[in-house]
Amino acid sequence: MVGARSMLDALLTQSLRARLPVFGLALAIAVMGYSAYSDLTIEAFPDPTDTSVQVITLYPGQPAEEVERRISIPLERVLNGVPGTIHQRSISLFGLSVVTMTFEDGVDVLDARQQMFERLGDANLPKDADSGLGPLATPIGEVYRYTLESETCDPLKLRLLQDWVVRPAILRVPGVADVTSYGGLVKEVHVEPHPAKMAALGVVLDDVFQALSKASDNASGGLVERGEQGFVIQSLGTFQADGEIRCKDDDDVKPGAPHQKTEDELIDDLGEVRVGFHNQVPVALKDVANVVPSYAPRQGVVSRQNNMDTVQGIVLMRKGENPSKVLEGIRAKVADIQAHALPRHHERGADVSDVTIKPFYDRTDLVDTTLETVFHNLAEGALLVTVVLFLFLLSVRASLVVALVIPLSLAASFIYLHVRGMSANLLSMGAVDFGIIVDGAVILVEHVFEHAAGPE
């Protein structure tokens, strides 16, 4: 006790004698703390999840038992023994397999994904199975949700806009891991064969499959040199249609605009595909089947408020990113999409938007509320400490010295979190016990007052 007291006396004595260095040190801590806070990842709550990687495999049209036997079990066997694995589980659903690998603490998620990706090639999976790694996100990575609303667009066109316009644009925002789409109608072209016509013309289903796969393909003819120039020869055979999505037809046609095939012309091209011969006469697809635009079978419907059939997008943040910066980029990108990429039509001499992106969840609100709560409590605590110490010690300087300990300790905690690469959240900030810190400052100030008063 005597040694600690003498060390405390020496520290206080030196601090009082060298006031300028002490003031400079406090100012440096404040500046470094503010700089660390500017670059610090700020979250409403920490991410307590383990490092995990998912292998998602689509096996269309297959029941859960077949998915388990031909997808999940082969993947589990191949992924067994990945370094650092502590848990493995799989879920097999209709046409879908999800294998989740959980790793030990300290395992880098990028290294884990690389090791799993290297082993995926050893799995003996069916040819029509589409397997890949899940997004680099965590279960609490949902930071933004929105819906596409329109009075003129049907659910089919809304889903087309989501898959081909909105989602690719948001994926370009730094820090976004994936954008998941729900609702609407996924566009397809259905070929509906007529068994009687096929039997009469000697065509089987395999002829239809092979004809469609071969008909939509491009071929290269190499390079033809003429003098110092070279001309690339290419045969374009893929089916193409108008890539522009319009919710409301516009009668104004721009002069000189290139002609693009409409959906009806695409259907006609498909119908002209040759699927075989009958009595040395070519048989077209339209002779044995109906080719109609349609949509994939629905597994559910997304509804929000009064809209009973809408399209929803969920934005997943990449693991370890700063939510505030990611959400700032998302909001800017959404505003840009709304202004320039979505369908518009002319009405009374002005451009009117046909589709509106309406966000209904933004984690920025939660982060801002968390920061407001932390700083509000700190301000109230500093004010309360100042008033109480002034009433007991009747010294403004002593009260301010103790009150300044709170923001300085907060700045020091920001520096520590930044150096360790940790995020500032309710848990990490709550670990800094300001009550104990203030108690220590009060004891030091009382000690100074005791020595300043001298022996009675």
C-alpha positions as CSV (number, residue, x, y, z in Angstrom):
1,M,0.0,0.0,0.0
2,V,2.8,2.4,0.9
3,G,4.6,1.7,-2.5
4,A,1.4,2.2,-4.4
5,R,0.7,5.4,-2.5
6,S,4.2,6.8,-3.1
7,M,3.9,5.9,-6.8
8,L,0.6,7.7,-7.1
9,D,2.0,10.7,-5.3
10,A,5.0,10.7,-7.7
11,L,2.6,10.5,-10.7
12,L,0.5,13.3,-9.5
13,T,3.4,15.5,-8.6
14,Q,5.0,15.1,-12.0
15,S,1.7,15.6,-13.8
16,L,1.1,18.9,-11.9
17,R,4.7,20.1,-12.6
18,A,4.6,19.2,-16.3
19,R,1.2,20.5,-17.2
20,L,2.0,21.2,-20.8
21,P,3.0,17.7,-21.8
22,V,0.0,16.3,-19.9
23,F,-2.3,18.7,-21.8
24,G,-0.6,17.7,-25.1
25,L,-1.0,14.0,-24.4
26,A,-4.7,14.5,-23.6
27,L,-5.1,16.5,-26.9
28,A,-3.3,13.8,-28.8
29,I,-5.6,11.1,-27.4
30,A,-8.6,13.2,-28.4
31,V,-7.4,13.8,-31.9
32,M,-6.3,10.1,-32.4
33,G,-9.6,9.0,-31.0
34,Y,-11.6,11.1,-33.4
35,S,-9.5,9.9,-36.3
36,A,-10.0,6.3,-35.2
37,Y,-13.7,6.9,-34.8
38,S,-13.9,8.2,-38.4
39,D,-12.4,5.0,-39.8
40,L,-14.0,2.6,-37.3
41,T,-16.6,0.1,-38.2
42,I,-19.8,1.1,-36.4
43,E,-22.6,-1.5,-35.9
44,A,-25.7,-1.6,-33.8
45,F,-24.7,-5.0,-32.4
46,P,-21.7,-7.4,-32.8
47,D,-21.6,-10.4,-35.1
48,P,-21.5,-13.4,-32.7
49,T,-21.7,-16.0,-35.5
50,D,-18.9,-18.5,-36.2
51,T,-17.0,-18.5,-39.4
52,S,-19.1,-20.6,-41.8
53,V,-19.3,-21.4,-45.5
54,Q,-22.3,-22.7,-47.4
55,V,-22.3,-24.9,-50.5
56,I,-25.6,-24.3,-52.3
57,T,-26.6,-26.7,-55.1
58,L,-29.6,-26.4,-57.4
59,Y,-31.0,-29.7,-58.7
60,P,-34.2,-28.7,-60.5
61,G,-37.2,-30.9,-60.4
62,Q,-35.8,-33.6,-58.0
63,P,-37.4,-34.6,-54.7
64,A,-35.7,-34.2,-51.4
65,E,-34.7,-37.9,-51.2
66,E,-33.0,-37.7,-54.5
67,V,-31.3,-34.5,-53.6
68,E,-30.0,-36.0,-50.4
69,R,-28.7,-39.1,-52.1
70,R,-27.0,-37.6,-55.1
71,I,-26.1,-34.1,-53.9
72,S,-25.8,-33.7,-50.1
73,I,-24.2,-37.0,-49.2
74,P,-21.5,-36.8,-52.0
75,L,-20.7,-33.2,-50.9
76,E,-20.4,-34.1,-47.3
77,R,-18.0,-36.9,-48.1
78,V,-15.8,-34.6,-50.2
79,L,-15.8,-31.7,-47.7
80,N,-15.0,-34.0,-44.7
81,G,-11.7,-33.1,-43.2
82,V,-11.4,-29.5,-44.3
83,P,-8.8,-28.0,-41.9
84,G,-10.4,-26.1,-39.1
85,T,-13.9,-27.6,-39.4
86,I,-15.8,-28.2,-36.2
87,H,-19.3,-28.8,-37.5
88,Q,-21.0,-30.0,-40.7
89,R,-24.7,-30.1,-41.5
90,S,-26.8,-30.3,-44.6
91,I,-30.4,-29.5,-45.6
92,S,-32.1,-31.2,-48.5
93,L,-35.2,-29.8,-50.0
94,F,-37.1,-30.0,-53.3
95,G,-34.5,-29.2,-55.9
96,L,-32.1,-27.6,-53.4
97,S,-29.2,-28.7,-51.2
98,V,-27.5,-26.6,-48.6
99,V,-24.3,-27.9,-46.9
100,T,-23.0,-25.7,-44.1
101,M,-19.4,-26.0,-42.8
102,T,-18.6,-24.3,-39.5
103,F,-15.0,-23.5,-38.6
104,E,-12.9,-22.8,-35.5
105,D,-12.4,-19.3,-34.2
106,G,-9.5,-17.5,-35.9
107,V,-9.9,-19.3,-39.2
108,D,-9.9,-16.7,-42.1
109,V,-13.2,-17.0,-44.0
110,L,-11.4,-16.4,-47.4
111,D,-9.0,-19.3,-46.7
112,A,-11.9,-21.5,-45.7
113,R,-13.8,-20.7,-48.9
114,Q,-10.7,-21.4,-51.0
115,Q,-10.2,-24.8,-49.5
116,M,-13.8,-25.7,-49.9
117,F,-13.9,-24.5,-53.5
118,E,-10.8,-26.7,-54.3
119,R,-12.6,-29.7,-53.0
120,L,-15.9,-29.1,-54.9
121,G,-14.4,-30.4,-58.1
122,D,-13.8,-33.8,-56.6
123,A,-17.6,-34.3,-55.9
124,N,-19.3,-36.7,-58.3
125,L,-22.5,-34.7,-59.0
126,P,-25.1,-35.0,-61.8
127,K,-24.5,-32.9,-64.9
128,D,-27.6,-30.9,-64.5
129,A,-26.7,-29.9,-60.9
130,D,-25.5,-26.3,-60.4
131,S,-23.3,-26.1,-57.3
132,G,-21.4,-23.1,-55.8
133,L,-20.5,-21.3,-52.6
134,G,-22.9,-19.1,-50.8
135,P,-22.4,-15.4,-50.5
136,L,-19.6,-14.0,-48.2
137,A,-22.1,-12.9,-45.6
138,T,-23.3,-13.7,-42.1
139,P,-26.8,-14.6,-40.8
140,I,-27.1,-11.0,-39.5
141,G,-25.8,-9.5,-42.8
142,E,-29.2,-8.2,-44.0
143,V,-28.8,-4.5,-44.0
144,Y,-31.4,-3.2,-46.6
145,R,-34.8,-4.4,-47.9
146,Y,-36.9,-2.9,-50.6
147,T,-39.8,-3.6,-52.9
148,L,-40.6,-2.6,-56.5
149,E,-44.0,-0.9,-56.7
150,S,-45.8,0.0,-59.9
151,E,-49.3,0.7,-61.1
152,T,-48.6,-0.2,-64.8
153,C,-46.0,-3.1,-64.5
154,D,-47.2,-6.6,-63.8
155,P,-45.3,-9.0,-61.5
156,L,-43.6,-10.6,-64.5
157,K,-42.0,-7.3,-65.7
158,L,-41.2,-6.3,-62.1
159,R,-39.2,-9.5,-61.6
160,L,-37.4,-8.9,-64.9
161,L,-36.4,-5.4,-63.7
162,Q,-35.3,-6.8,-60.4
163,D,-33.1,-9.6,-61.9
164,W,-31.7,-7.7,-64.9
165,V,-31.6,-4.0,-63.8
166,V,-31.8,-3.4,-60.1
167,R,-29.9,-6.4,-58.7
168,P,-26.8,-6.1,-61.0
169,A,-26.5,-2.4,-60.2
170,I,-26.7,-2.9,-56.4
171,L,-24.2,-5.7,-56.6
172,R,-21.6,-3.2,-57.9
173,V,-21.8,-1.2,-54.6
174,P,-18.6,-1.9,-52.5
175,G,-19.3,-4.1,-49.6
176,V,-22.4,-5.8,-50.9
177,A,-22.1,-9.6,-50.9
178,D,-25.4,-10.6,-52.6
179,V,-28.9,-9.4,-53.4
180,T,-31.7,-12.0,-52.9
181,S,-34.9,-11.7,-55.0
182,Y,-38.3,-12.8,-53.9
183,G,-41.7,-12.6,-55.4
184,G,-43.0,-11.8,-58.9
185,L,-42.9,-14.2,-61.9
186,V,-39.8,-15.6,-63.4
187,K,-40.1,-15.4,-67.2
188,E,-39.8,-18.5,-69.2
189,V,-40.7,-19.7,-72.7
190,H,-42.7,-22.9,-72.6
191,V,-42.7,-25.5,-75.4
192,E,-45.9,-27.6,-75.1
193,P,-45.6,-30.7,-77.3
194,H,-48.6,-32.4,-78.9
195,P,-48.1,-36.2,-78.5
196,A,-50.5,-37.1,-81.3
197,K,-48.8,-34.7,-83.8
198,M,-45.3,-35.9,-82.7
199,A,-46.3,-39.5,-83.2
200,A,-47.8,-38.8,-86.6
201,L,-44.7,-37.0,-87.8
202,G,-42.2,-39.4,-86.2
203,V,-40.7,-36.9,-83.7
204,V,-39.7,-37.8,-80.2
205,L,-39.0,-35.5,-77.2
206,D,-35.2,-36.1,-77.5
207,D,-35.4,-34.6,-81.0
208,V,-37.0,-31.5,-79.6
209,F,-34.4,-31.1,-76.8
210,Q,-31.5,-31.5,-79.2
211,A,-33.0,-29.2,-81.8
212,L,-33.5,-26.4,-79.3
213,S,-30.0,-26.7,-77.8
214,K,-28.4,-26.7,-81.2
215,A,-30.5,-24.0,-82.8
216,S,-29.5,-21.2,-80.2
217,D,-25.8,-21.1,-80.7
218,N,-23.2,-18.9,-82.4
219,A,-20.4,-20.2,-84.6
220,S,-17.1,-18.7,-85.6
221,G,-15.7,-18.9,-89.0
222,G,-12.2,-17.7,-88.1
223,L,-10.4,-14.8,-89.7
224,V,-10.1,-13.8,-93.3
225,E,-7.2,-11.6,-94.3
226,R,-7.5,-9.0,-97.1
227,G,-4.4,-7.0,-97.5
228,E,-3.4,-5.5,-94.2
229,Q,-6.9,-6.0,-92.7
230,G,-8.5,-9.0,-91.0
231,F,-12.2,-9.7,-91.0
232,V,-13.8,-11.9,-88.4
233,I,-16.4,-14.3,-89.7
234,Q,-19.2,-15.1,-87.3
235,S,-22.5,-16.8,-87.6
236,L,-25.1,-15.4,-85.2
237,G,-27.7,-18.0,-84.3
238,T,-28.8,-17.3,-80.7
239,F,-32.4,-16.3,-80.1
240,Q,-32.6,-12.7,-79.2
241,A,-35.4,-10.3,-78.3
242,D,-35.9,-6.7,-77.3
243,G,-33.8,-6.1,-74.2
244,E,-35.8,-3.1,-73.1
245,I,-38.5,-3.6,-70.5
246,R,-41.4,-1.3,-70.9
247,C,-44.4,-1.2,-68.5
248,K,-46.4,1.2,-70.7
249,D,-46.2,1.2,-74.5
250,D,-45.0,4.5,-75.9
251,D,-46.2,5.4,-79.4
252,D,-43.2,7.8,-79.9
253,V,-40.7,5.8,-82.0
254,K,-37.3,7.5,-82.4
255,P,-36.4,7.8,-86.1
256,G,-33.3,5.8,-87.1
257,A,-33.5,3.5,-84.1
258,P,-32.3,0.0,-84.8
259,H,-34.9,-2.7,-85.0
260,Q,-35.0,-5.2,-82.2
261,K,-37.0,-8.4,-82.2
262,T,-40.1,-8.3,-80.1
263,E,-41.3,-11.2,-78.0
264,D,-43.7,-12.3,-80.7
265,E,-40.9,-12.4,-83.3
266,L,-38.8,-14.5,-80.8
267,I,-41.7,-17.0,-80.4
268,D,-41.9,-17.2,-84.2
269,D,-38.2,-17.9,-84.5
270,L,-38.5,-20.7,-81.9
271,G,-41.4,-22.2,-83.8
272,E,-39.4,-22.3,-87.0
273,V,-36.7,-24.5,-85.5
274,R,-36.4,-27.8,-87.4
275,V,-36.9,-30.8,-85.2
276,G,-36.8,-33.6,-87.8
277,F,-38.0,-34.9,-91.2
278,H,-41.1,-36.7,-92.3
279,N,-41.2,-38.1,-95.8
280,Q,-38.1,-35.9,-96.6
281,V,-40.1,-32.8,-95.6
282,P,-38.6,-30.7,-92.7
283,V,-40.7,-30.7,-89.5
284,A,-40.7,-27.4,-87.6
285,L,-41.3,-27.1,-83.9
286,K,-44.5,-25.2,-84.4
287,D,-45.9,-28.3,-86.3
288,V,-45.6,-30.5,-83.2
289,A,-45.8,-28.1,-80.2
290,N,-47.1,-24.8,-79.0
291,V,-44.5,-22.2,-78.1
292,V,-45.9,-19.7,-75.6
293,P,-44.4,-17.1,-73.3
294,S,-45.0,-18.1,-69.7
295,Y,-43.4,-18.1,-66.2
296,A,-41.9,-20.6,-63.8
297,P,-44.2,-22.4,-61.3
298,R,-44.7,-20.2,-58.3
299,Q,-43.5,-21.4,-54.8
300,G,-45.0,-18.4,-53.0
301,V,-46.1,-14.8,-53.1
302,V,-44.6,-11.7,-51.6
303,S,-47.1,-9.1,-50.3
304,R,-46.6,-5.8,-48.4
305,Q,-49.3,-3.5,-47.1
306,N,-52.0,-3.2,-49.7
307,N,-49.9,-4.7,-52.5
308,M,-50.7,-8.4,-52.5
309,D,-48.2,-9.4,-55.3
310,T,-44.9,-7.5,-55.3
311,V,-41.2,-8.1,-55.8
312,Q,-38.8,-7.8,-52.9
313,G,-35.0,-7.5,-52.7
314,I,-32.8,-8.2,-49.7
315,V,-29.3,-6.8,-49.7
316,L,-26.6,-8.8,-47.8
317,M,-23.5,-7.0,-46.6
318,R,-20.1,-8.7,-47.0
319,K,-18.6,-10.0,-43.7
320,G,-16.4,-7.5,-41.9
321,E,-17.6,-4.4,-43.8
322,N,-18.7,-1.1,-42.3
323,P,-22.5,-1.0,-42.4
324,S,-22.6,2.8,-42.5
325,K,-20.4,3.1,-45.6
326,V,-22.1,0.2,-47.4
327,L,-25.6,1.6,-46.7
328,E,-24.5,5.0,-47.9
329,G,-23.4,3.5,-51.2
330,I,-26.6,1.5,-51.5
331,R,-28.8,4.5,-51.0
332,A,-26.9,6.5,-53.6
333,K,-27.1,3.6,-56.1
334,V,-30.8,3.2,-55.5
335,A,-31.4,6.9,-56.2
336,D,-29.3,6.6,-59.4
337,I,-31.3,3.5,-60.5
338,Q,-34.6,5.3,-59.8
339,A,-33.6,8.3,-61.8
340,H,-32.0,6.7,-64.9
341,A,-32.5,2.9,-65.2
342,L,-36.2,2.2,-64.5
343,P,-38.9,2.5,-67.2
344,R,-40.5,5.9,-67.8
345,H,-43.1,7.1,-70.2
346,H,-44.2,10.5,-71.5
347,E,-47.3,12.0,-69.9
348,R,-48.4,15.5,-70.5
349,G,-45.0,16.5,-71.7
350,A,-43.1,15.1,-68.8
351,D,-41.3,11.9,-68.0
352,V,-43.2,9.8,-65.4
353,S,-41.6,6.8,-63.6
354,D,-43.5,3.6,-64.0
355,V,-41.7,1.7,-61.2
356,T,-40.7,3.0,-57.7
357,I,-38.1,1.4,-55.4
358,K,-39.5,1.6,-51.9
359,P,-37.1,0.7,-49.1
360,F,-38.8,-0.5,-45.9
361,Y,-35.7,-1.6,-43.9
362,D,-32.5,0.3,-43.5
363,R,-30.0,-0.6,-40.7
364,T,-28.8,3.0,-40.7
365,D,-31.7,3.9,-38.5
366,L,-30.7,1.2,-36.0
367,V,-27.0,2.3,-36.1
368,D,-28.0,6.0,-35.6
369,T,-30.2,5.1,-32.7
370,T,-27.4,3.2,-31.1
371,L,-24.9,6.0,-31.5
372,E,-27.5,8.5,-30.2
373,T,-28.1,6.3,-27.1
374,V,-24.4,5.9,-26.3
375,F,-23.5,9.6,-26.7
376,H,-26.7,10.7,-24.9
377,N,-25.8,8.6,-21.9
378,L,-22.2,9.9,-21.9
379,A,-23.4,13.5,-22.0
380,E,-25.8,13.0,-19.2
381,G,-23.2,11.1,-17.2
382,A,-20.6,13.9,-17.7
383,L,-23.1,16.5,-16.7
384,L,-24.2,14.7,-13.6
385,V,-20.6,14.0,-12.4
386,T,-19.8,17.7,-12.9
387,V,-22.7,18.9,-10.9
388,V,-22.2,16.4,-8.0
389,L,-18.5,17.1,-7.7
390,F,-19.1,20.8,-7.7
391,L,-21.6,20.5,-4.9
392,F,-19.3,18.5,-2.8
393,L,-15.9,20.1,-3.7
394,L,-17.1,23.5,-4.7
395,S,-14.4,23.6,-7.4
396,V,-15.2,24.0,-11.1
397,R,-11.8,22.9,-12.2
398,A,-12.0,19.7,-10.2
399,S,-15.4,18.9,-11.7
400,L,-14.3,19.6,-15.2
401,V,-11.2,17.4,-14.8
402,V,-13.3,14.4,-13.8
403,A,-15.9,15.1,-16.5
404,L,-13.1,15.2,-19.2
405,V,-12.1,11.7,-18.2
406,I,-15.2,10.3,-19.8
407,P,-14.6,11.6,-23.4
408,L,-10.9,10.9,-23.1
409,S,-11.6,7.3,-22.1
410,L,-14.0,6.9,-24.9
411,A,-11.4,8.3,-27.3
412,A,-8.9,5.7,-25.9
413,S,-11.4,2.9,-26.5
414,F,-11.9,4.0,-30.1
415,I,-8.1,3.9,-30.6
416,Y,-8.0,0.4,-29.1
417,L,-10.8,-0.9,-31.2
418,H,-9.3,0.5,-34.4
419,V,-5.9,-1.0,-33.6
420,R,-7.5,-4.4,-32.9
421,G,-9.7,-4.3,-36.0
422,M,-12.9,-4.6,-33.9
423,S,-16.2,-2.8,-34.4
424,A,-17.8,-0.2,-32.2
425,N,-21.2,-1.5,-30.9
426,L,-23.2,-1.7,-27.8
427,L,-21.3,-4.6,-26.5
428,S,-17.8,-3.4,-27.1
429,M,-18.6,0.1,-25.9
430,G,-20.4,-1.3,-22.9
431,A,-17.2,-3.1,-22.0
432,V,-15.6,0.3,-21.2
433,D,-17.0,0.7,-17.7
434,F,-17.2,4.5,-17.3
435,G,-18.3,4.2,-13.8
436,I,-15.1,2.6,-12.7
437,I,-13.1,5.1,-14.7
438,V,-14.9,8.1,-13.1
439,D,-14.4,6.5,-9.6
440,G,-10.7,6.5,-10.2
441,A,-10.7,10.1,-11.4
442,V,-12.7,11.1,-8.4
443,I,-10.2,9.4,-6.0
444,L,-7.3,11.2,-7.8
445,V,-8.9,14.6,-7.6
446,E,-9.8,14.1,-3.9
447,H,-6.1,13.1,-3.3
448,V,-5.0,16.3,-4.9
449,F,-7.4,18.3,-2.8
450,E,-6.2,16.6,0.3
451,H,-2.5,17.5,-0.4
452,A,-3.4,21.0,-1.6
453,A,-5.3,21.7,1.7
454,G,-2.2,20.6,3.7
455,P,-2.1,19.2,7.2
456,E,-4.8,20.4,9.6
